[in-house]
């Protein structure tokens, strides 16, 4: 069973001219570790939002290699 960690979105990386999101920098509450995640790993919220904003609280599941496997936005 994988651990569910809490954190926040430290930065939303965007492509040139801010057209699309290319990555999410997630700062975990555990030792303030920062990981970069693919925006496709975010589970949509109940209202349909799929991209978190900066400083949004999130829940993160890591895979066996220590990379982010899934991100859920918290309310």
C-alpha positions in Angstrom: 0.0 0.0 0.0 1.4 3.4 -1.0 1.5 6.4 1.3 -0.7 9.4 0.8 1.3 12.6 1.4 0.1 16.1 1.7 1.6 19.2 0.1 1.0 22.3 -2.0 1.6 23.5 -5.5 4.7 25.6 -5.3 4.7 26.6 -9.0 2.8 26.0 -12.2 5.2 25.7 -15.1 3.9 27.0 -18.5 5.2 26.9 -22.0 6.4 30.0 -23.8 3.7 32.6 -24.0 1.8 30.8 -21.2 -0.3 28.7 -23.6 -0.3 25.3 -21.8 0.8 23.9 -18.5 4.0 21.8 -18.8 4.7 20.8 -15.2 3.7 21.3 -11.6 6.2 21.8 -8.8 4.8 20.1 -5.7 6.2 20.9 -2.3 5.5 18.1 0.1 4.9 18.8 3.8 7.5 16.2 4.7 10.8 18.0 4.9 9.6 20.5 2.2 10.8 18.2 -0.6 9.9 19.6 -4.1 9.0 17.2 -6.9 8.0 18.1 -10.5 4.9 16.3 -11.8 3.2 16.0 -15.2 -0.1 17.9 -15.2 -1.8 14.7 -16.7 -1.4 13.1 -13.2 -4.0 15.4 -11.6 -7.3 13.9 -10.9 -10.2 16.2 -11.8 -12.2 17.7 -8.9 -16.0 17.3 -8.5 -16.5 20.7 -10.3 -14.4 19.6 -13.3 -11.2 21.6 -12.6 -8.1 19.7 -13.7 -5.2 22.2 -13.2 -4.4 23.4 -9.7 -3.3 26.9 -9.0 -0.2 28.0 -7.1 -0.5 27.4 -3.3 -3.4 25.0 -3.8 -3.3 22.2 -1.2 -2.9 18.7 -2.7 -2.6 15.1 -1.8 0.1 13.0 -3.5 0.7 9.3 -4.0 4.3 8.3 -4.9 5.1 5.2 -7.0 7.8 2.6 -6.1 10.6 4.7 -7.6 9.7 7.8 -5.6 8.1 9.7 -8.4 4.6 11.2 -8.3 1.9 8.7 -9.4 -1.3 10.7 -8.8 -2.3 14.1 -7.5 -5.6 15.0 -5.9 -6.6 18.6 -5.1 -7.9 19.2 -1.6 -10.8 21.4 -0.6 
